[in-house]
């Protein structure tokens, strides 16, 4: 969620078919207001946004009709679909350290890999039994492993095997919907499972322990769907998780127990989460009713919807070079940009 995943905590995609429309021209950036950034976008159903940690002008978006890239900080977009056999893209992962390798998850086509910064793609499905992918994450190491969350469980790719292997998570009773990996210890992984809760592994996925003390799964079942998990890059004991209609949950002890963020207003379906490591007190949440922003570690919240012409927000990303800039991806309105005053 790679270094850039501290900035991008990607969302649980809504797997629905929408009609796509050509994006309208951009409007000038205006501090304190969202502005559309859709010049060149032929599909406005945005599932994910990924920004290159080394060059924040390089931005990729996953849409219901393929992958688009901007090389000028969202001023314009170009299709990058060469080699894709399925265009219903759900997630994009830029692999550190240099961003040359990029992974893309799809709904129905499995996983695609690019080794030329997204100029072309090739299938990467050896051993992957389920082509319905929610999310992909890479470990923070020179020779990374990859994890893929799918409709039927969690898979792991290691270079020495050259294939995906399904990981057994005892007690997991539904789709794996989100993943988080500890930066300083690539063996420490969290997996969010629909209907069931949060699971943690400290040995690279060999064994797992359920971590749901204080979470709503036992009473709310299907309504409690984990949509994003954030590990604080400085204090790895601090976890933040969004859980759909059930709210925002915080753990101060690496998942041993959780507390609900009571200050968050009710009535929102939480879909995605973005926190900048240089300003960790600022928390942004994407919902089906717009964006919520806390400036004080979640103690108070405000609605941040001025300029959003579509409130169904499924992706959030913070510029790694300039944390004043936030991008939002919507299911129908394309990409929006916000510059903090």
ABEGO torsion letter per residue (X at the ends): XXAAAAABBBBBBBBBBBBBBBBBBBBBBBBGBBBBBABGBABABBABBBBBAABAABBBBBBAAEBBBBAAGGABBBBBABGBABABBABBBBBOAAGABBBBBBBGAEBBBBAAGGABBBBBABGBABABBABBBBBBBABBBBBBBBAAEBBBBBAAAGBBBBBBBBGBABBBABBBBBAABAABBBBBBBGAEBBBBAAGGABBBBBABGBAAAAAEAABBBABBBBBAABAABBBBBBEAAEBBBBAAGGABBBBBAABBBGBBBABBBBBAABAABBBBBBAAEBBBBAAGGABBBBBABGBABABBABBBBBAABAABBBBBBBGAEBBBBBBX
